[in-house]
Amino acid sequence: MENVTSENLRRQKISKRIAEIPKKYRRIYKKAVETNNKSAAIEAFCLECICWQKNEIINCSCLTCPLFGVRPYTKGQK
């Protein structure tokens, strides 16, 4: 019974969070929380970390972040 309750609470919190995310990034966030897609999870995490400013991921200066080496939008960038 507790698992059902915690799953419902998680869904409610996700719905509330989605409403706060810019519309163009909601799909990637939903994919990250509704599937086991690691790429979507990394992308959503990075986007949220830099306040949904996609271009800022390329310029990320947090060298100690565990996701720094796998952050999205950096292929071919120097």
PyMOL Python script that loads the backbone (N, CA, C, O; Angstrom):
from pymol import cmd

cmd.read_pdbstr("""\
ATOM      1  N   MET A   1       0.824  -1.202   0.000  1.00  0.00           N
ATOM      2  CA  MET A   1       0.000   0.000   0.000  1.00  0.00           C
ATOM      3  C   MET A   1       0.866   1.262   0.000  1.00  0.00           C
ATOM      4  O   MET A   1       0.550   2.242  -0.675  1.00  0.00           O
ATOM      5  N   GLU A   2       1.960   1.227   0.766  1.00  0.00           N
ATOM      6  CA  GLU A   2       2.834   2.386   0.839  1.00  0.00           C
ATOM      7  C   GLU A   2       3.438   2.708  -0.525  1.00  0.00           C
ATOM      8  O   GLU A   2       3.577   3.880  -0.874  1.00  0.00           O
ATOM      9  N   ASN A   3       3.800   1.684  -1.302  1.00  0.00           N
ATOM     10  CA  ASN A   3       4.382   1.890  -2.621  1.00  0.00           C
ATOM     11  C   ASN A   3       3.409   2.602  -3.553  1.00  0.00           C
ATOM     12  O   ASN A   3       3.818   3.468  -4.326  1.00  0.00           O
ATOM     13  N   VAL A   4       2.134   2.250  -3.491  1.00  0.00           N
ATOM     14  CA  VAL A   4       1.122   2.909  -4.315  1.00  0.00           C
ATOM     15  C   VAL A   4       1.016   4.378  -3.921  1.00  0.00           C
ATOM     16  O   VAL A   4       0.926   5.249  -4.786  1.00  0.00           O
ATOM     17  N   THR A   5       1.027   4.650  -2.647  1.00  0.00           N
ATOM     18  CA  THR A   5       0.932   6.015  -2.156  1.00  0.00           C
ATOM     19  C   THR A   5       2.146   6.838  -2.587  1.00  0.00           C
ATOM     20  O   THR A   5       1.996   7.979  -3.024  1.00  0.00           O
ATOM     21  N   SER A   6       3.330   6.273  -2.469  1.00  0.00           N
ATOM     22  CA  SER A   6       4.526   7.013  -2.855  1.00  0.00           C
ATOM     23  C   SER A   6       4.570   7.224  -4.362  1.00  0.00           C
ATOM     24  O   SER A   6       5.051   8.258  -4.826  1.00  0.00           O
ATOM     25  N   GLU A   7       4.080   6.270  -5.124  1.00  0.00           N
ATOM     26  CA  GLU A   7       4.030   6.435  -6.583  1.00  0.00           C
ATOM     27  C   GLU A   7       3.041   7.530  -6.973  1.00  0.00           C
ATOM     28  O   GLU A   7       3.314   8.320  -7.877  1.00  0.00           O
ATOM     29  N   ASN A   8       1.910   7.581  -6.305  1.00  0.00           N
ATOM     30  CA  ASN A   8       0.941   8.655  -6.560  1.00  0.00           C
ATOM     31  C   ASN A   8       1.520  10.019  -6.186  1.00  0.00           C
ATOM     32  O   ASN A   8       1.336  10.998  -6.910  1.00  0.00           O
ATOM     33  N   LEU A   9       2.208  10.076  -5.071  1.00  0.00           N
ATOM     34  CA  LEU A   9       2.837  11.324  -4.647  1.00  0.00           C
ATOM     35  C   LEU A   9       3.893  11.760  -5.665  1.00  0.00           C
ATOM     36  O   LEU A   9       3.995  12.941  -5.996  1.00  0.00           O
ATOM     37  N   ARG A  10       4.675  10.797  -6.157  1.00  0.00           N
ATOM     38  CA  ARG A  10       5.686  11.105  -7.176  1.00  0.00           C
ATOM     39  C   ARG A  10       5.023  11.674  -8.433  1.00  0.00           C
ATOM     40  O   ARG A  10       5.486  12.675  -8.981  1.00  0.00           O
ATOM     41  N   ARG A  11       3.952  11.045  -8.885  1.00  0.00           N
ATOM     42  CA  ARG A  11       3.237  11.544 -10.070  1.00  0.00           C
ATOM     43  C   ARG A  11       2.712  12.959  -9.861  1.00  0.00           C
ATOM     44  O   ARG A  11       2.795  13.795 -10.761  1.00  0.00           O
ATOM     45  N   GLN A  12       2.179  13.224  -8.687  1.00  0.00           N
ATOM     46  CA  GLN A  12       1.672  14.569  -8.386  1.00  0.00           C
ATOM     47  C   GLN A  12       2.798  15.600  -8.423  1.00  0.00           C
ATOM     48  O   GLN A  12       2.634  16.688  -8.976  1.00  0.00           O
ATOM     49  N   LYS A  13       3.928  15.256  -7.836  1.00  0.00           N
ATOM     50  CA  LYS A  13       5.062  16.179  -7.821  1.00  0.00           C
ATOM     51  C   LYS A  13       5.621  16.400  -9.226  1.00  0.00           C
ATOM     52  O   LYS A  13       6.008  17.514  -9.577  1.00  0.00           O
ATOM     53  N   ILE A  14       5.661  15.345 -10.018  1.00  0.00           N
ATOM     54  CA  ILE A  14       6.130  15.470 -11.404  1.00  0.00           C
ATOM     55  C   ILE A  14       5.192  16.377 -12.189  1.00  0.00           C
ATOM     56  O   ILE A  14       5.653  17.242 -12.933  1.00  0.00           O
ATOM     57  N   SER A  15       3.893  16.194 -12.036  1.00  0.00           N
ATOM     58  CA  SER A  15       2.921  17.045 -12.733  1.00  0.00           C
ATOM     59  C   SER A  15       3.090  18.507 -12.357  1.00  0.00           C
ATOM     60  O   SER A  15       3.039  19.391 -13.212  1.00  0.00           O
ATOM     61  N   LYS A  16       3.290  18.750 -11.081  1.00  0.00           N
ATOM     62  CA  LYS A  16       3.493  20.129 -10.619  1.00  0.00           C
ATOM     63  C   LYS A  16       4.783  20.698 -11.205  1.00  0.00           C
ATOM     64  O   LYS A  16       4.813  21.850 -11.638  1.00  0.00           O
ATOM     65  N   ARG A  17       5.832  19.908 -11.219  1.00  0.00           N
ATOM     66  CA  ARG A  17       7.121  20.361 -11.747  1.00  0.00           C
ATOM     67  C   ARG A  17       7.037  20.637 -13.244  1.00  0.00           C
ATOM     68  O   ARG A  17       7.601  21.623 -13.718  1.00  0.00           O
ATOM     69  N   ILE A  18       6.354  19.798 -13.984  1.00  0.00           N
ATOM     70  CA  ILE A  18       6.203  19.987 -15.435  1.00  0.00           C
ATOM     71  C   ILE A  18       5.538  21.325 -15.739  1.00  0.00           C
ATOM     72  O   ILE A  18       5.897  21.997 -16.706  1.00  0.00           O
ATOM     73  N   ALA A  19       4.577  21.705 -14.920  1.00  0.00           N
ATOM     74  CA  ALA A  19       3.890  22.986 -15.123  1.00  0.00           C
ATOM     75  C   ALA A  19       4.839  24.173 -14.970  1.00  0.00           C
ATOM     76  O   ALA A  19       4.570  25.245 -15.511  1.00  0.00           O
ATOM     77  N   GLU A  20       5.935  24.002 -14.247  1.00  0.00           N
ATOM     78  CA  GLU A  20       6.901  25.080 -14.008  1.00  0.00           C
ATOM     79  C   GLU A  20       7.998  25.157 -15.076  1.00  0.00           C
ATOM     80  O   GLU A  20       8.745  26.133 -15.137  1.00  0.00           O
ATOM     81  N   ILE A  21       8.088  24.126 -15.914  1.00  0.00           N
ATOM     82  CA  ILE A  21       9.150  24.034 -16.916  1.00  0.00           C
ATOM     83  C   ILE A  21       8.708  24.733 -18.197  1.00  0.00           C
ATOM     84  O   ILE A  21       7.543  24.635 -18.583  1.00  0.00           O
ATOM     85  N   PRO A  22       9.627  25.439 -18.860  1.00  0.00           N
ATOM     86  CA  PRO A  22       9.265  26.042 -20.150  1.00  0.00           C
ATOM     87  C   PRO A  22       8.711  24.981 -21.104  1.00  0.00           C
ATOM     88  O   PRO A  22       9.227  23.865 -21.168  1.00  0.00           O
ATOM     89  N   LYS A  23       7.670  25.334 -21.837  1.00  0.00           N
ATOM     90  CA  LYS A  23       6.960  24.370 -22.679  1.00  0.00           C
ATOM     91  C   LYS A  23       7.871  23.588 -23.612  1.00  0.00           C
ATOM     92  O   LYS A  23       7.662  22.392 -23.812  1.00  0.00           O
ATOM     93  N   LYS A  24       8.875  24.238 -24.185  1.00  0.00           N
ATOM     94  CA  LYS A  24       9.695  23.533 -25.167  1.00  0.00           C
ATOM     95  C   LYS A  24      10.579  22.452 -24.534  1.00  0.00           C
ATOM     96  O   LYS A  24      11.145  21.635 -25.260  1.00  0.00           O
ATOM     97  N   TYR A  25      10.714  22.425 -23.211  1.00  0.00           N
ATOM     98  CA  TYR A  25      11.531  21.407 -22.545  1.00  0.00           C
ATOM     99  C   TYR A  25      10.716  20.381 -21.773  1.00  0.00           C
ATOM    100  O   TYR A  25      11.285  19.466 -21.177  1.00  0.00           O
ATOM    101  N   ARG A  26       9.419  20.514 -21.773  1.00  0.00           N
ATOM    102  CA  ARG A  26       8.574  19.576 -21.023  1.00  0.00           C
ATOM    103  C   ARG A  26       8.674  18.148 -21.547  1.00  0.00           C
ATOM    104  O   ARG A  26       8.669  17.195 -20.768  1.00  0.00           O
ATOM    105  N   ARG A  27       8.763  18.002 -22.850  1.00  0.00           N
ATOM    106  CA  ARG A  27       8.804  16.654 -23.441  1.00  0.00           C
ATOM    107  C   ARG A  27      10.046  15.890 -22.967  1.00  0.00           C
ATOM    108  O   ARG A  27       9.947  14.718 -22.604  1.00  0.00           O
ATOM    109  N   ILE A  28      11.206  16.542 -22.968  1.00  0.00           N
ATOM    110  CA  ILE A  28      12.427  15.851 -22.543  1.00  0.00           C
ATOM    111  C   ILE A  28      12.372  15.519 -21.055  1.00  0.00           C
ATOM    112  O   ILE A  28      12.851  14.466 -20.635  1.00  0.00           O
ATOM    113  N   TYR A  29      11.790  16.410 -20.257  1.00  0.00           N
ATOM    114  CA  TYR A  29      11.652  16.133 -18.825  1.00  0.00           C
ATOM    115  C   TYR A  29      10.725  14.939 -18.600  1.00  0.00           C
ATOM    116  O   TYR A  29      11.026  14.052 -17.801  1.00  0.00           O
ATOM    117  N   LYS A  30       9.592  14.925 -19.313  1.00  0.00           N
ATOM    118  CA  LYS A  30       8.655  13.802 -19.180  1.00  0.00           C
ATOM    119  C   LYS A  30       9.315  12.495 -19.593  1.00  0.00           C
ATOM    120  O   LYS A  30       9.130  11.472 -18.935  1.00  0.00           O
ATOM    121  N   LYS A  31      10.074  12.520 -20.663  1.00  0.00           N
ATOM    122  CA  LYS A  31      10.775  11.319 -21.118  1.00  0.00           C
ATOM    123  C   LYS A  31      11.754  10.847 -20.046  1.00  0.00           C
ATOM    124  O   LYS A  31      11.890   9.647 -19.807  1.00  0.00           O
ATOM    125  N   ALA A  32      12.425  11.781 -19.413  1.00  0.00           N
ATOM    126  CA  ALA A  32      13.393  11.432 -18.374  1.00  0.00           C
ATOM    127  C   ALA A  32      12.739  10.793 -17.161  1.00  0.00           C
ATOM    128  O   ALA A  32      13.284   9.838 -16.608  1.00  0.00           O
ATOM    129  N   VAL A  33      11.597  11.289 -16.735  1.00  0.00           N
ATOM    130  CA  VAL A  33      10.973  10.770 -15.516  1.00  0.00           C
ATOM    131  C   VAL A  33      10.030   9.592 -15.768  1.00  0.00           C
ATOM    132  O   VAL A  33       9.684   8.870 -14.833  1.00  0.00           O
ATOM    133  N   GLU A  34       9.615   9.394 -17.008  1.00  0.00           N
ATOM    134  CA  GLU A  34       8.664   8.320 -17.307  1.00  0.00           C
ATOM    135  C   GLU A  34       9.316   7.089 -17.929  1.00  0.00           C
ATOM    136  O   GLU A  34       8.666   6.053 -18.066  1.00  0.00           O
ATOM    137  N   THR A  35      10.582   7.187 -18.306  1.00  0.00           N
ATOM    138  CA  THR A  35      11.276   6.043 -18.912  1.00  0.00           C
ATOM    139  C   THR A  35      12.621   5.863 -18.223  1.00  0.00           C
ATOM    140  O   THR A  35      12.975   6.620 -17.319  1.00  0.00           O
ATOM    141  N   ASN A  36      13.348   4.878 -18.649  1.00  0.00           N
ATOM    142  CA  ASN A  36      14.703   4.661 -18.137  1.00  0.00           C
ATOM    143  C   ASN A  36      15.733   5.176 -19.129  1.00  0.00           C
ATOM    144  O   ASN A  36      16.822   4.612 -19.236  1.00  0.00           O
ATOM    145  N   ASN A  37      15.408   6.227 -19.848  1.00  0.00           N
ATOM    146  CA  ASN A  37      16.292   6.779 -20.863  1.00  0.00           C
ATOM    147  C   ASN A  37      17.346   7.664 -20.199  1.00  0.00           C
ATOM    148  O   ASN A  37      17.055   8.768 -19.738  1.00  0.00           O
ATOM    149  N   LYS A  38      18.571   7.152 -20.163  1.00  0.00           N
ATOM    150  CA  LYS A  38      19.646   7.874 -19.472  1.00  0.00           C
ATOM    151  C   LYS A  38      20.009   9.170 -20.174  1.00  0.00           C
ATOM    152  O   LYS A  38      20.312  10.162 -19.511  1.00  0.00           O
ATOM    153  N   SER A  39      19.985   9.183 -21.500  1.00  0.00           N
ATOM    154  CA  SER A  39      20.303  10.417 -22.241  1.00  0.00           C
ATOM    155  C   SER A  39      19.300  11.516 -21.923  1.00  0.00           C
ATOM    156  O   SER A  39      19.677  12.672 -21.728  1.00  0.00           O
ATOM    157  N   ALA A  40      18.028  11.158 -21.872  1.00  0.00           N
ATOM    158  CA  ALA A  40      16.987  12.138 -21.536  1.00  0.00           C
ATOM    159  C   ALA A  40      17.166  12.632 -20.107  1.00  0.00           C
ATOM    160  O   ALA A  40      16.964  13.814 -19.832  1.00  0.00           O
ATOM    161  N   ALA A  41      17.541  11.745 -19.200  1.00  0.00           N
ATOM    162  CA  ALA A  41      17.747  12.135 -17.806  1.00  0.00           C
ATOM    163  C   ALA A  41      18.911  13.115 -17.682  1.00  0.00           C
ATOM    164  O   ALA A  41      18.821  14.100 -16.949  1.00  0.00           O
ATOM    165  N   ILE A  42      19.998  12.847 -18.395  1.00  0.00           N
ATOM    166  CA  ILE A  42      21.155  13.743 -18.359  1.00  0.00           C
ATOM    167  C   ILE A  42      20.786  15.091 -18.959  1.00  0.00           C
ATOM    168  O   ILE A  42      21.116  16.138 -18.402  1.00  0.00           O
ATOM    169  N   GLU A  43      20.102  15.063 -20.096  1.00  0.00           N
ATOM    170  CA  GLU A  43      19.709  16.312 -20.744  1.00  0.00           C
ATOM    171  C   GLU A  43      18.792  17.141 -19.846  1.00  0.00           C
ATOM    172  O   GLU A  43      18.988  18.347 -19.696  1.00  0.00           O
ATOM    173  N   ALA A  44      17.797  16.496 -19.253  1.00  0.00           N
ATOM    174  CA  ALA A  44      16.866  17.211 -18.371  1.00  0.00           C
ATOM    175  C   ALA A  44      17.594  17.758 -17.147  1.00  0.00           C
ATOM    176  O   ALA A  44      17.332  18.881 -16.717  1.00  0.00           O
ATOM    177  N   PHE A  45      18.502  16.971 -16.590  1.00  0.00           N
ATOM    178  CA  PHE A  45      19.246  17.432 -15.419  1.00  0.00           C
ATOM    179  C   PHE A  45      20.087  18.658 -15.750  1.00  0.00           C
ATOM    180  O   PHE A  45      20.079  19.645 -15.014  1.00  0.00           O
ATOM    181  N   CYS A  46      20.815  18.589 -16.867  1.00  0.00           N
ATOM    182  CA  CYS A  46      21.661  19.721 -17.267  1.00  0.00           C
ATOM    183  C   CYS A  46      20.817  20.965 -17.561  1.00  0.00           C
ATOM    184  O   CYS A  46      21.170  22.070 -17.150  1.00  0.00           O
ATOM    185  N   LEU A  47      19.725  20.784 -18.259  1.00  0.00           N
ATOM    186  CA  LEU A  47      18.853  21.921 -18.564  1.00  0.00           C
ATOM    187  C   LEU A  47      18.323  22.564 -17.288  1.00  0.00           C
ATOM    188  O   LEU A  47      18.314  23.788 -17.154  1.00  0.00           O
ATOM    189  N   GLU A  48      17.889  21.741 -16.370  1.00  0.00           N
ATOM    190  CA  GLU A  48      17.361  22.278 -15.112  1.00  0.00           C
ATOM    191  C   GLU A  48      18.468  22.973 -14.315  1.00  0.00           C
ATOM    192  O   GLU A  48      18.234  24.013 -13.699  1.00  0.00           O
ATOM    193  N   CYS A  49      19.654  22.405 -14.330  1.00  0.00           N
ATOM    194  CA  CYS A  49      20.780  22.972 -13.582  1.00  0.00           C
ATOM    195  C   CYS A  49      21.110  24.391 -14.045  1.00  0.00           C
ATOM    196  O   CYS A  49      21.451  25.243 -13.225  1.00  0.00           O
ATOM    197  N   ILE A  50      21.013  24.650 -15.343  1.00  0.00           N
ATOM    198  CA  ILE A  50      21.376  25.966 -15.865  1.00  0.00           C
ATOM    199  C   ILE A  50      20.137  26.787 -16.229  1.00  0.00           C
ATOM    200  O   ILE A  50      20.173  27.638 -17.118  1.00  0.00           O
ATOM    201  N   CYS A  51      19.058  26.512 -15.530  1.00  0.00           N
ATOM    202  CA  CYS A  51      17.815  27.285 -15.633  1.00  0.00           C
ATOM    203  C   CYS A  51      17.241  27.302 -17.045  1.00  0.00           C
ATOM    204  O   CYS A  51      16.778  28.334 -17.531  1.00  0.00           O
ATOM    205  N   TRP A  52      17.281  26.139 -17.692  1.00  0.00           N
ATOM    206  CA  TRP A  52      16.627  25.938 -18.974  1.00  0.00           C
ATOM    207  C   TRP A  52      17.211  26.808 -20.091  1.00  0.00           C
ATOM    208  O   TRP A  52      16.498  27.190 -21.019  1.00  0.00           O
ATOM    209  N   GLN A  53      18.496  27.118 -19.999  1.00  0.00           N
ATOM    210  CA  GLN A  53      19.201  27.896 -21.023  1.00  0.00           C
ATOM    211  C   GLN A  53      20.102  26.929 -21.798  1.00  0.00           C
ATOM    212  O   GLN A  53      21.269  26.743 -21.453  1.00  0.00           O
ATOM    213  N   LYS A  54      19.551  26.324 -22.838  1.00  0.00           N
ATOM    214  CA  LYS A  54      20.234  25.267 -23.590  1.00  0.00           C
ATOM    215  C   LYS A  54      21.660  25.652 -23.996  1.00  0.00           C
ATOM    216  O   LYS A  54      22.572  24.836 -23.868  1.00  0.00           O
ATOM    217  N   ASN A  55      21.862  26.850 -24.470  1.00  0.00           N
ATOM    218  CA  ASN A  55      23.193  27.267 -24.927  1.00  0.00           C
ATOM    219  C   ASN A  55      24.214  27.314 -23.801  1.00  0.00           C
ATOM    220  O   ASN A  55      25.414  27.209 -24.057  1.00  0.00           O
ATOM    221  N   GLU A  56      23.772  27.467 -22.579  1.00  0.00           N
ATOM    222  CA  GLU A  56      24.694  27.542 -21.444  1.00  0.00           C
ATOM    223  C   GLU A  56      25.319  26.197 -21.101  1.00  0.00           C
ATOM    224  O   GLU A  56      26.352  26.147 -20.433  1.00  0.00           O
ATOM    225  N   ILE A  57      24.713  25.122 -21.545  1.00  0.00           N
ATOM    226  CA  ILE A  57      25.288  23.797 -21.283  1.00  0.00           C
ATOM    227  C   ILE A  57      26.654  23.684 -21.951  1.00  0.00           C
ATOM    228  O   ILE A  57      27.581  23.113 -21.378  1.00  0.00           O
ATOM    229  N   ILE A  58      26.779  24.219 -23.143  1.00  0.00           N
ATOM    230  CA  ILE A  58      28.054  24.189 -23.863  1.00  0.00           C
ATOM    231  C   ILE A  58      29.132  24.908 -23.057  1.00  0.00           C
ATOM    232  O   ILE A  58      30.283  24.472 -23.035  1.00  0.00           O
ATOM    233  N   ASN A  59      28.771  25.992 -22.402  1.00  0.00           N
ATOM    234  CA  ASN A  59      29.724  26.803 -21.640  1.00  0.00           C
ATOM    235  C   ASN A  59      29.792  26.429 -20.165  1.00  0.00           C
ATOM    236  O   ASN A  59      30.348  27.180 -19.364  1.00  0.00           O
ATOM    237  N   CYS A  60      29.245  25.299 -19.803  1.00  0.00           N
ATOM    238  CA  CYS A  60      29.220  24.882 -18.399  1.00  0.00           C
ATOM    239  C   CYS A  60      30.632  24.920 -17.823  1.00  0.00           C
ATOM    240  O   CYS A  60      31.574  24.392 -18.414  1.00  0.00           O
ATOM    241  N   SER A  61      30.758  25.550 -16.672  1.00  0.00           N
ATOM    242  CA  SER A  61      32.068  25.680 -16.037  1.00  0.00           C
ATOM    243  C   SER A  61      32.201  24.823 -14.781  1.00  0.00           C
ATOM    244  O   SER A  61      33.186  24.936 -14.051  1.00  0.00           O
ATOM    245  N   CYS A  62      31.233  23.984 -14.534  1.00  0.00           N
ATOM    246  CA  CYS A  62      31.272  23.135 -13.340  1.00  0.00           C
ATOM    247  C   CYS A  62      32.074  21.864 -13.648  1.00  0.00           C
ATOM    248  O   CYS A  62      31.513  20.799 -13.905  1.00  0.00           O
ATOM    249  N   LEU A  63      33.380  22.009 -13.615  1.00  0.00           N
ATOM    250  CA  LEU A  63      34.272  20.911 -13.982  1.00  0.00           C
ATOM    251  C   LEU A  63      34.177  19.721 -13.034  1.00  0.00           C
ATOM    252  O   LEU A  63      34.594  18.618 -13.388  1.00  0.00           O
ATOM    253  N   THR A  64      33.642  19.926 -11.848  1.00  0.00           N
ATOM    254  CA  THR A  64      33.525  18.840 -10.878  1.00  0.00           C
ATOM    255  C   THR A  64      32.198  18.093 -10.972  1.00  0.00           C
ATOM    256  O   THR A  64      31.991  17.109 -10.263  1.00  0.00           O
ATOM    257  N   CYS A  65      31.302  18.550 -11.837  1.00  0.00           N
ATOM    258  CA  CYS A  65      30.016  17.871 -11.996  1.00  0.00           C
ATOM    259  C   CYS A  65      30.247  16.468 -12.562  1.00  0.00           C
ATOM    260  O   CYS A  65      30.998  16.317 -13.526  1.00  0.00           O
ATOM    261  N   PRO A  66      29.626  15.453 -11.990  1.00  0.00           N
ATOM    262  CA  PRO A  66      29.804  14.098 -12.501  1.00  0.00           C
ATOM    263  C   PRO A  66      29.287  13.930 -13.934  1.00  0.00           C
ATOM    264  O   PRO A  66      29.672  12.986 -14.623  1.00  0.00           O
ATOM    265  N   LEU A  67      28.428  14.830 -14.379  1.00  0.00           N
ATOM    266  CA  LEU A  67      27.869  14.735 -15.727  1.00  0.00           C
ATOM    267  C   LEU A  67      28.601  15.614 -16.737  1.00  0.00           C
ATOM    268  O   LEU A  67      28.226  15.644 -17.909  1.00  0.00           O
ATOM    269  N   PHE A  68      29.627  16.322 -16.309  1.00  0.00           N
ATOM    270  CA  PHE A  68      30.319  17.268 -17.189  1.00  0.00           C
ATOM    271  C   PHE A  68      30.777  16.603 -18.491  1.00  0.00           C
ATOM    272  O   PHE A  68      30.591  17.174 -19.565  1.00  0.00           O
ATOM    273  N   GLY A  69      31.355  15.444 -18.417  1.00  0.00           N
ATOM    274  CA  GLY A  69      31.879  14.763 -19.594  1.00  0.00           C
ATOM    275  C   GLY A  69      30.830  14.182 -20.525  1.00  0.00           C
ATOM    276  O   GLY A  69      31.140  13.824 -21.661  1.00  0.00           O
ATOM    277  N   VAL A  70      29.590  14.084 -20.056  1.00  0.00           N
ATOM    278  CA  VAL A  70      28.533  13.496 -20.883  1.00  0.00           C
ATOM    279  C   VAL A  70      27.394  14.474 -21.150  1.00  0.00           C
ATOM    280  O   VAL A  70      26.328  14.085 -21.626  1.00  0.00           O
ATOM    281  N   ARG A  71      27.634  15.760 -20.836  1.00  0.00           N
ATOM    282  CA  ARG A  71      26.557  16.744 -21.015  1.00  0.00           C
ATOM    283  C   ARG A  71      26.199  16.866 -22.496  1.00  0.00           C
ATOM    284  O   ARG A  71      27.050  16.684 -23.367  1.00  0.00           O
ATOM    285  N   PRO A  72      24.931  17.175 -22.772  1.00  0.00           N
ATOM    286  CA  PRO A  72      24.463  17.262 -24.152  1.00  0.00           C
ATOM    287  C   PRO A  72      24.878  18.569 -24.842  1.00  0.00           C
ATOM    288  O   PRO A  72      25.362  19.504 -24.203  1.00  0.00           O
ATOM    289  N   TYR A  73      24.677  18.603 -26.131  1.00  0.00           N
ATOM    290  CA  TYR A  73      24.875  19.799 -26.972  1.00  0.00           C
ATOM    291  C   TYR A  73      26.340  20.209 -27.128  1.00  0.00           C
ATOM    292  O   TYR A  73      26.615  21.347 -27.507  1.00  0.00           O
ATOM    293  N   THR A  74      27.276  19.317 -26.849  1.00  0.00           N
ATOM    294  CA  THR A  74      28.677  19.700 -26.906  1.00  0.00           C
ATOM    295  C   THR A  74      29.454  19.039 -28.041  1.00  0.00           C
ATOM    296  O   THR A  74      30.630  19.355 -28.226  1.00  0.00           O
ATOM    297  N   LYS A  75      28.856  18.151 -28.792  1.00  0.00           N
ATOM    298  CA  LYS A  75      29.569  17.484 -29.885  1.00  0.00           C
ATOM    299  C   LYS A  75      30.101  18.509 -30.868  1.00  0.00           C
ATOM    300  O   LYS A  75      29.365  19.375 -31.342  1.00  0.00           O
ATOM    301  N   GLY A  76      31.367  18.403 -31.164  1.00  0.00           N
ATOM    302  CA  GLY A  76      31.982  19.311 -32.131  1.00  0.00           C
ATOM    303  C   GLY A  76      32.317  20.671 -31.578  1.00  0.00           C
ATOM    304  O   GLY A  76      32.889  21.497 -32.289  1.00  0.00           O
ATOM    305  N   GLN A  77      31.974  20.932 -30.314  1.00  0.00           N
ATOM    306  CA  GLN A  77      32.250  22.240 -29.700  1.00  0.00           C
ATOM    307  C   GLN A  77      33.622  22.203 -29.043  1.00  0.00           C
ATOM    308  O   GLN A  77      34.016  21.188 -28.468  1.00  0.00           O
ATOM    309  N   LYS A  78      34.323  23.278 -29.127  1.00  0.00           N
ATOM    310  CA  LYS A  78      35.641  23.408 -28.462  1.00  0.00           C
ATOM    311  C   LYS A  78      35.643  24.627 -27.581  1.00  0.00           C
ATOM    312  O   LYS A  78      36.649  24.919 -26.935  1.00  0.00           O
TER     313      LYS A  78
END
""", "prot")
cmd.dss("prot")
cmd.show_as("cartoon", "prot")
cmd.util.cbc("prot")
cmd.orient("prot")
